Amino acid sequence: MTITVPETVDTEPRTADGLRYRSVGELHYLDPRKLVLDEYNVRKKKDTAPDEAMLASVEADGVEIPLIVRPFLDGTYGVLAGQIRMLSAQAAAQKCVDEGREDDILAVPCMVRADLIGQSAEVVAAAVAKSLQENLLRQAMTLPDVVQAAEQLNLLDLDDAALQKAATTAGLTVEQVRNAHKATALPKEVQRKSAQYEFDLEEQIALAEVADVPGAVEDLARARKEDVRSGSKDRGNWQHAMQELLQEKEQRAANAAIRAEWAARGLVEVHKRSWYEPGSTDRLLADLLDGEGRPLDAEQHSAQCPGRAFALDWSGDVVFACADWRANKHKRADLALKPGQLTNAQVAEKNAKEASARGVRGKFVKKLVTEKLSDRAVALTMQVVTEMPSWYAEAVSPGNAKLLAVFFDEPFKAEVYKRPRGFFNGLNARLRRQRRTFNAVFAQVAMGFELHMSRKKHWAVADGWTAEWLRFLKAEGYTLSAIEKEMVAAVEKKEKVEAAKSKSRPSTEAPLPEQPGREDEEEGGPEQAGHDRGDGVQEGPEADGAPSAGAEERADSGLVGHDEVPDGQEDPAPQA
C-alpha cells in the first residue's frame, strides 16, 4: 500500500448518502512485521514481553481489535495504541517463520491515520484520546486497558492544558493520567489480586503506596466492601485502612534501619515473644535473672554474655535478650498474665490504631469547622461552653491555639504561650464576612475534644464526653474506625451498668425538709463538686474524662507478663 501525505481540502468529506463525517482512518490489514513502535508510544522505551494470554489468543484467532497506526515514508507503520496486540502478533508471526509456516501468518487489522504524518505530540494525543474514549465506554474494557491508556497519555510530554484536554476526552482525570505508572509498576501478583477485588484505577494508584505491606490488598478490599455496604461516600473505611497501612510501612522502614544498626554492633536478633514454646533457647532479659537471682543489667549483658541479642518490640523499640539463657546460666523471672490483663502486643496495637484514627479524624474535623454548622454542632458547642468540663477549661490556653491555626490553615509560628494579640484578626474578619462567627467557638470546642483524646492510651480511659464527640462526628458523616467504635461501645456499656446499679440501689437517706428562699442553691450551687450531664454519667473533678493522678499507672499495670510458668521453673520437657 502506498501512503502519501493528504492534501488540505476545503470541502468536508461526506458519505454516499451525503452525510458529513470525521475520518478516524482507513481500515487496512497489515503485515505484523511492518509494525514498529511510534515515537509517541509510551512503551517504546520499556522491555515489554508479549502478554501470554494475548499471545495464545492471537496464535489461534489473530488480532480482532484494530490497532491505531500512522504510516512512515519508509513503508513501516508506527503503532500509537495497541502495543501488546502488536507484540503478540509479531511473536505469532515469528513462530510461523521458525516452523516454516509463513503462509499461516495472519495480517493485523489497523486503523491507518495518514492525517497524523508529521504531526506534533498534541495533535497525536488528541487523536489517540478520542479513540481511547470510545474504548473506555465499552463494557469489555478491562482495568489493564484503562491503565495503559492513561499511561500512554502521560508520557506524551504534553503541557498542562493539552494534558487536561486529552484526559477529559479519554474519560480520565489528570491525576489518574499522571499517576497511572504507579499502577503499571505493581507486581503481577498484586495486579491480579486487585483485579480480582475489582479495584478501579484510582484505588490501584493508592494501593501502589502500600503494596509492599503484607496483606495490604486484602485489608483495603475489606475496607472497600464495608464502605459499599455502609454507603460511605467519602471512603471512610478505606481512608482508615490506608492510614494504618502507611503507618505500618513507615514502622517497617524504621525497623529495618534499627536491625542494621544493632547487627553492626554484633548482636543477633531474636523474636519478641509474649510466651515461649517448651525448649526455646532465647529469652528477653526482662524475663531473666542472673545466677544470684538479681535482674540482668542490659549494658553489662551486651558487653559480657556470649548470648547477647536484641528484639524489636511491637512498637518498634529495642529490647535486649539472651540467645541461649540456659547455656549462659541465667534464671527465669517471667510471670503469667493475670486475668483481663493485656499483653504488650495488644497495647501497642491499640495505640497504633488510635494514632492512625486520630489522623483521619483530624482531617474530617478540619473540614467541619469551616463549613456551615449543623444544629447538632451548635447544640454540642453550647453544651460544652456552658458546662465547661475540666478538660475543656485546660484546653483553652494560648499554647493550644496552634490546633486552631491548623484547623483554619493559619501559619502559626509563635512560641507556646507567646502568641501575639490579634494573631487571628484576619481569620476573624473573614468569618464575620461569611456570617460564620460561631465557627470559631465550635473550632475551640473541637480543639478541646481533640486535645482531650490526644493522650496516649486514651482508649483505656475513654469517658462519656469521648463517646459524645465520636457519636456527634458519626452523625455528621464521619466513619468511625474500629478503635473508635470500641471506645464508644465501652462507654455505653459502662453507662448501662451504672444506670442499672443506680436503679437497684435503695435510698438510705431521709428526705430533707424544704428550705424556703434557697431555690437558687438547690442544684448546681458554687459548692457542688460534680453534676450529672443528663446521660447517666456523673461529672466532677475526676469524672469528666480527665483521669486522676495515677490513671496512666493504673492503665500500665496490666501490660506485663510473658510466660505461664512460675519463676524458677524449667520449661516442661516435651512428651515423647
C-alpha positions in Angstrom: 0.0 0.0 0.0 1.4 3.4 -1.0 0.9 6.2 1.6 1.0 9.9 0.7 0.6 12.9 2.8 -3.0 14.1 2.4 -3.6 17.5 0.8 -5.6 20.1 2.6 -9.1 20.4 1.1 -11.8 23.0 1.8 -14.8 20.7 1.5 -15.9 18.4 4.3 -15.9 14.7 3.5 -19.4 13.2 3.0 -20.7 9.7 2.7 -22.6 8.3 -0.4 -25.8 9.4 1.4 -24.5 12.9 1.7 -23.7 12.8 5.5 -20.7 14.6 6.9 -18.2 12.6 8.8 -14.8 12.8 10.5 -12.3 10.3 9.4 -10.8 8.1 12.0 -8.6 6.4 9.5 -8.8 3.7 6.9 -9.0 0.0 7.9 -6.2 -2.0 6.4 -4.8 -5.5 7.1 -1.1 -5.1 7.6 1.9 -7.5 7.9 2.8 -7.6 11.6 6.5 -7.5 10.6 5.9 -4.0 9.2 4.7 -2.6 12.5 7.0 -0.6 14.8 6.5 1.4 17.9 5.7 5.0 17.3 7.9 7.6 18.9 4.8 8.8 20.9 4.0 5.3 22.2 4.6 5.1 25.9 6.0 1.6 25.9 8.7 2.0 23.3 11.4 2.5 25.9 10.4 -0.5 28.0 11.4 -4.1 27.7 7.9 -5.4 27.5 7.3 -9.1 26.7 4.1 -10.2 24.9 1.2 -11.0 27.2 0.9 -14.8 27.4 -2.9 -14.8 27.4 -3.0 -12.4 24.5 -0.3 -14.4 22.6 -2.3 -17.6 22.9 -5.4 -15.9 21.6 -3.6 -14.2 18.7 -2.0 -17.5 17.6 -5.4 -19.2 17.5 -7.7 -16.4 16.1 -5.5 -13.4 15.2 -5.9 -9.8 16.4 -9.6 -8.8 16.4 -9.5 -5.2 17.7 -7.7 -2.8 15.2 -4.5 -1.1 16.2 -4.1 2.7 15.7 -1.1 3.4 13.4 0.3 6.1 11.3 2.4 5.5 8.2 6.0 6.3 7.8 7.7 7.1 4.5 9.9 4.0 4.7 6.9 1.7 4.4 6.6 0.9 8.1 3.7 1.9 10.4 4.1 3.4 13.8 1.8 1.9 16.4 0.2 4.6 18.6 -2.2 2.3 20.5 -2.1 -1.5 20.8 1.4 -2.4 21.5 0.6 -5.6 23.4 -1.5 -6.7 20.4 1.3 -5.8 18.1 3.9 -7.8 20.1 1.6 -10.8 20.3 1.0 -10.7 16.5 4.8 -10.4 15.8 5.6 -13.2 18.2 3.0 -15.4 16.5 4.4 -14.5 13.0 7.9 -15.3 14.1 6.8 -18.7 15.4 5.3 -19.4 11.9 8.6 -18.4 10.3 10.6 -20.6 12.6 8.4 -23.6 11.9 8.4 -23.0 8.1 4.7 -22.0 8.1 4.9 -18.5 6.6 1.7 -18.9 4.8 -0.1 -19.2 8.2 0.9 -15.6 9.2 -2.2 -13.6 10.0 -2.4 -9.9 9.0 -3.3 -7.4 11.7 -6.3 -5.1 11.4 -5.2 -1.5 11.7 -6.8 1.9 11.5 -4.3 3.8 9.4 -4.2 7.5 10.3 -2.5 9.2 7.3 -3.6 12.6 8.7 -1.1 12.2 11.6 2.0 12.1 9.4 4.5 14.6 10.8 2.1 16.0 13.4 3.0 17.2 16.9 2.5 15.4 20.2 -0.6 17.5 21.0 -2.3 16.5 17.7 -1.4 12.8 18.1 -2.6 12.9 21.8 -6.0 14.3 20.8 -6.4 11.6 18.2 -5.4 8.8 20.5 -7.6 10.2 23.3 -10.6 10.2 21.0 -10.0 6.5 20.3 -9.5 5.7 23.9 -12.7 7.5 24.8 -14.7 5.0 22.8 -12.7 2.1 24.1 -13.3 3.2 27.7 -17.1 3.2 27.1 -17.1 -0.4 26.1 -18.2 -2.8 28.8 -15.4 -5.2 27.9 -12.7 -2.6 28.6 -10.5 -4.1 31.3 -8.6 -2.3 34.1 -5.2 -3.0 32.3 -6.6 -1.3 29.2 -7.6 1.7 31.2 -4.2 1.8 33.0 -2.3 1.6 29.7 -4.5 4.3 28.1 -3.7 6.6 31.0 0.0 5.9 31.0 0.2 6.4 27.2 -1.3 9.9 27.5 1.0 10.8 30.5 4.3 10.2 28.6 3.4 12.2 25.6 5.1 15.2 27.3 2.1 17.4 26.9 1.7 20.8 28.6 -0.9 21.1 31.4 -3.7 22.4 29.1 -3.2 19.8 26.4 -3.0 17.0 29.0 -6.2 18.3 30.7 -8.0 18.2 27.3 -6.7 14.8 26.3 -7.5 13.3 29.8 -11.1 14.7 29.7 -11.6 13.4 26.2 -10.5 9.9 27.3 -12.8 10.0 30.3 -9.9 10.2 32.9 -8.7 12.8 35.3 -5.3 14.5 35.1 -4.3 12.9 38.4 -5.1 9.5 37.2 -3.1 10.0 34.0 -0.1 11.3 35.9 -0.1 8.5 38.4 -1.0 5.6 36.1 2.6 4.5 36.1 2.2 3.6 39.8 -0.4 1.0 38.9 1.6 -0.5 36.0 4.6 -0.8 38.3 2.7 -3.1 40.7 3.9 -6.7 40.9 1.9 -9.0 38.7 0.5 -10.9 41.6 -0.7 -7.7 43.3 -2.3 -6.6 40.0 -4.0 -10.0 39.8 -5.4 -9.7 43.3 -6.5 -6.1 42.9 -8.3 -7.0 39.6 -10.0 -9.9 41.5 -11.3 -7.5 44.0 -12.4 -5.1 41.2 -10.2 -2.2 42.3 -10.5 0.8 39.9 -7.6 2.9 38.6 -7.7 5.3 41.5 -7.7 2.5 44.0 -4.8 0.8 42.3 -2.8 4.0 42.4 -3.4 4.3 46.1 -2.5 0.6 46.6 0.9 1.2 45.0 1.9 3.3 48.1 1.5 0.3 50.4 1.7 -2.7 48.1 4.9 -4.0 49.9 3.0 -4.3 53.2 1.8 -7.9 53.7 -1.9 -8.2 53.4 -2.4 -4.7 52.1 -4.7 -5.8 49.2 -6.9 -7.8 51.5 -7.2 -5.1 54.1 -8.1 -2.5 51.5 -10.6 -4.9 49.9 -12.4 -5.4 53.2 -12.5 -1.6 53.8 -13.8 -1.1 50.3 -16.5 -3.7 50.9 -17.5 -2.1 54.2 -17.7 1.4 52.5 -20.1 -0.1 49.9 -22.2 -1.8 52.5 -22.5 1.2 54.7 -22.9 3.7 51.9 -19.9 5.8 52.9 -19.5 8.5 50.3 -16.0 9.6 51.4 -14.5 6.1 51.6 -14.1 6.5 55.3 -13.2 2.8 56.0 -10.8 2.9 53.0 -9.1 6.0 54.5 -8.7 4.4 57.9 -7.2 1.2 56.3 -4.8 3.3 54.1 -3.6 5.3 57.1 -2.9 2.2 59.1 -1.0 0.6 56.2 1.0 3.7 55.6 1.8 3.8 59.3 2.9 0.1 59.2 5.0 0.8 56.1 6.8 3.6 58.0 7.3 1.4 61.0 8.8 -1.4 58.8 11.3 1.0 57.3 12.3 2.2 60.7 12.6 -1.3 62.0 14.9 -2.2 59.0 17.3 0.7 60.0 17.3 -0.4 63.6 18.1 -4.0 62.7 21.0 -2.9 60.6 22.4 -0.7 63.4 22.3 -3.4 66.1 23.5 -6.2 63.8 26.6 -4.0 63.1 27.2 -3.9 66.9 27.5 -7.7 67.0 24.0 -8.5 68.4 21.8 -11.2 66.9 18.1 -10.6 66.5 15.6 -12.9 68.2 11.8 -12.8 68.1 9.8 -10.6 70.6 7.6 -13.0 72.4 4.7 -12.8 74.8 5.1 -16.6 75.6 7.7 -19.2 74.9 7.5 -22.7 73.5 9.0 -25.5 75.5 12.6 -25.9 74.7 13.1 -22.4 73.4 16.6 -21.1 74.0 16.2 -17.3 73.6 14.5 -15.1 76.2 14.2 -11.4 76.9 16.4 -10.0 79.6 13.3 -8.7 81.4 12.3 -12.3 81.9 15.6 -13.4 83.3 17.7 -13.2 86.4 21.5 -13.7 86.9 22.9 -16.6 88.8 22.3 -14.9 92.1 18.7 -14.1 91.4 19.2 -10.4 90.5 17.8 -8.6 87.4 20.2 -8.7 84.5 21.8 -5.4 83.6 21.3 -4.9 79.8 24.5 -2.9 79.2 26.6 -5.4 81.2 25.0 -8.4 79.5 25.5 -6.9 76.0 29.2 -6.4 76.8 30.0 -9.8 78.5 27.5 -12.5 77.7 28.1 -14.6 74.6 24.4 -14.8 74.0 23.9 -11.0 73.6 20.9 -10.4 71.4 18.1 -8.0 70.8 14.5 -8.0 69.7 12.2 -5.4 68.3 9.2 -4.5 70.4 5.7 -4.3 68.8 6.1 -0.5 69.0 9.5 -0.6 67.2 11.6 -0.2 70.4 14.7 -2.3 71.0 14.6 -4.7 73.9 17.6 -6.8 74.9 17.7 -10.6 75.1 19.9 -13.6 75.6 20.1 -16.1 72.7 20.7 -19.1 74.9 19.7 -18.4 78.5 20.3 -22.0 79.7 23.9 -22.2 78.3 24.7 -18.9 79.9 23.3 -20.0 83.3 20.5 -17.4 83.6 17.4 -18.0 85.6 13.8 -17.3 84.6 11.8 -14.5 86.2 8.8 -14.1 83.9 5.3 -14.1 85.3 1.9 -15.3 84.0 -0.6 -12.7 82.9 -3.4 -12.0 85.3 -7.0 -12.4 84.1 -8.0 -9.5 82.0 -4.5 -8.0 81.5 -3.4 -7.0 78.1 -0.1 -8.1 76.6 2.4 -5.6 75.3 1.5 -6.6 71.7 -2.2 -5.8 72.3 -1.5 -2.5 73.9 0.9 -1.5 71.1 -1.7 -2.5 68.5 -4.4 -0.4 70.2 -2.0 2.6 70.5 -1.2 2.4 66.8 -4.8 2.1 65.7 -5.7 5.1 68.0 -2.9 7.2 66.5 -4.0 6.3 63.0 -7.6 7.1 63.6 -6.6 10.4 65.1 -5.0 11.5 61.9 -8.1 10.7 59.7 -10.4 12.2 62.3 -8.4 15.4 62.4 -8.8 15.9 58.6 -12.6 15.5 59.0 -12.8 18.0 61.9 -10.7 20.5 59.9 -13.2 20.3 57.1 -16.2 20.5 59.5 -15.1 23.7 61.3 -15.0 25.7 58.1 -18.5 24.7 56.8 -21.9 25.9 57.8 -22.6 24.4 61.2 -25.5 21.9 61.7 -28.0 22.2 64.6 -26.1 19.3 66.2 -22.8 21.2 66.1 -24.4 24.3 67.6 -26.1 22.3 70.4 -22.9 20.5 71.3 -20.9 23.7 71.3 -23.4 25.4 73.7 -23.4 22.3 75.9 -19.6 22.3 76.3 -19.2 26.1 76.6 -21.8 26.4 79.3 -20.9 23.3 81.3 -17.2 23.9 81.0 -15.8 20.4 81.9 -12.2 20.5 83.2 -10.6 19.1 80.1 -12.2 22.0 78.1 -11.0 24.6 80.6 -7.5 23.1 80.4 -7.5 23.2 76.6 -8.4 26.9 76.4 -4.9 28.3 76.7 -2.7 30.4 74.3 -0.3 27.5 73.6 -3.1 25.2 72.4 -4.2 27.8 69.8 -1.8 26.0 67.5 -4.5 23.5 66.8 -7.0 26.2 66.0 -4.4 27.5 63.5 -4.2 24.1 61.9 -8.0 23.9 61.6 -8.1 27.2 59.7 -4.8 26.9 57.8 -3.3 29.8 59.6 0.6 29.9 59.5 1.1 29.7 63.3 4.8 30.1 64.1 4.7 31.8 67.5 6.2 30.1 70.6 4.0 28.5 73.1 2.3 31.0 75.5 3.7 33.9 73.4 1.1 34.2 70.7 0.8 37.9 69.9 -2.5 39.6 70.4 -4.6 39.9 67.3 -2.9 36.9 65.7 -6.3 35.7 64.4 -7.6 39.1 63.3 -7.6 38.1 59.6 -9.4 34.9 60.3 -12.0 36.6 62.5 -12.7 39.2 59.8 -13.1 36.5 57.2 -15.5 34.6 59.5 -17.5 37.7 60.1 -17.9 38.5 56.4 -19.1 34.9 55.8 -21.5 35.1 58.8 -19.6 32.2 60.3 -18.5 33.8 63.6 -19.9 30.9 65.6 -17.5 28.6 63.7 -14.6 30.0 65.8 -16.4 28.9 69.0 -17.1 25.5 67.6 -13.5 25.2 66.5 -12.4 25.9 70.0 -14.7 23.2 71.4 -13.4 20.8 68.7 -9.8 21.7 69.8 -10.8 20.8 73.4 -12.2 17.4 72.4 -9.2 16.5 70.3 -6.7 17.6 72.9 -8.7 15.6 75.5 -8.4 12.5 73.3 -4.7 13.1 72.3 -3.2 11.4 75.4 -1.5 8.1 74.8 -3.8 5.1 75.7 -6.9 7.3 75.8 -8.8 4.2 74.5 -8.2 2.7 78.0 -9.8 5.7 79.8 -12.5 6.9 77.3 -15.3 8.7 79.1 -18.8 10.0 78.3 -17.5 13.1 76.6 -15.4 10.9 74.3 -18.4 8.9 73.3 -20.5 12.0 72.8 -17.8 13.6 70.5 -17.5 10.4 68.4 -21.2 9.9 68.1 -21.5 13.6 67.0 -18.9 13.1 64.3 -20.6 10.0 63.1 -23.9 11.8 62.8 -22.0 14.5 60.7 -20.9 11.9 58.2 -17.6 10.7 59.7 -16.8 6.9 59.5 -15.7 5.6 62.9 -12.6 3.3 62.9 -12.6 0.0 64.8 -10.8 1.5 67.8 -13.2 4.5 68.0 -16.2 2.1 67.9 -14.6 0.1 70.7 -14.3 3.3 72.8 -18.0 4.2 72.2 -19.1 0.7 73.0 -17.1 0.5 76.2 -18.5 3.8 77.5 -22.1 2.8 76.6 -21.6 -0.5 78.4 -20.3 1.3 81.5 -23.2 3.8 81.4 -25.7 0.9 81.3 -24.1 -0.8 84.2 -24.1 2.4 86.3 -27.7 3.1 85.4 -28.7 -0.4 86.4 -26.9 0.0 89.7 -28.4 3.3 90.5 -31.9 1.9 89.9 -31.3 -1.1 92.2 -29.6 0.8 94.9 -32.2 1.7 97.7 -32.0 5.2 99.2 -30.7 5.2 102.8 -31.1 8.9 103.4 -34.3 10.6 104.7 -35.6 13.4 102.6 -34.5 16.9 103.8 -37.2 19.4 104.6 -37.7 22.1 102.1 -35.7 25.3 102.7 -37.7 28.3 101.7 -35.8 31.1 99.9 -32.9 28.7 98.8 -34.2 27.8 95.3 -31.1 29.2 93.7 -28.8 26.8 95.6 -30.8 23.7 95.4 -28.9 22.2 92.5 -25.5 23.1 91.0 -24.5 25.7 93.6 -21.0 27.0 93.7 -20.0 24.5 96.4 -21.2 21.5 94.3 -18.3 19.1 93.5 -19.9 17.5 90.5 -23.1 17.3 88.4 -24.9 15.0 86.1 -24.9 15.7 82.3 -28.3 14.0 81.9 -26.9 10.9 80.3 -26.2 8.9 83.4 -22.5 10.0 83.7 -21.5 11.9 86.8 -19.4 15.0 86.2 -16.8 16.3 88.8 -13.2 16.9 89.3 -12.3 13.4 88.2 -15.4 12.2 86.4 -15.4 14.4 83.3 -12.8 12.5 81.5 -9.5 13.9 82.9 -8.2 10.8 84.8 -7.0 11.4 88.4 -3.3 11.2 89.2 -2.1 7.6 88.7 -4.6 6.8 85.9 -1.8 6.2 83.5 0.0 4.0 86.0 -3.2 2.0 86.6 -3.6 1.6 82.8 0.0 0.4 82.7 -0.4 -2.1 85.5 -1.8 -4.7 83.1 0.9 -4.6 80.4 3.4 -7.1 81.7 3.8 -10.9 81.7 5.4 -13.1 79.1 5.2 -16.7 80.4 2.8 -19.0 82.1 5.4 -20.9 84.1 6.2 -19.7 87.7 9.6 -18.2 88.5 12.4 -20.6 88.9 10.8 -23.5 87.0 12.3 -25.0 83.9 10.3 -25.4 80.7 8.3 -28.7 80.9 10.1 -31.4 78.9 8.2 -32.3 75.7 6.3 -35.5 75.8 7.7 -38.5 73.8 
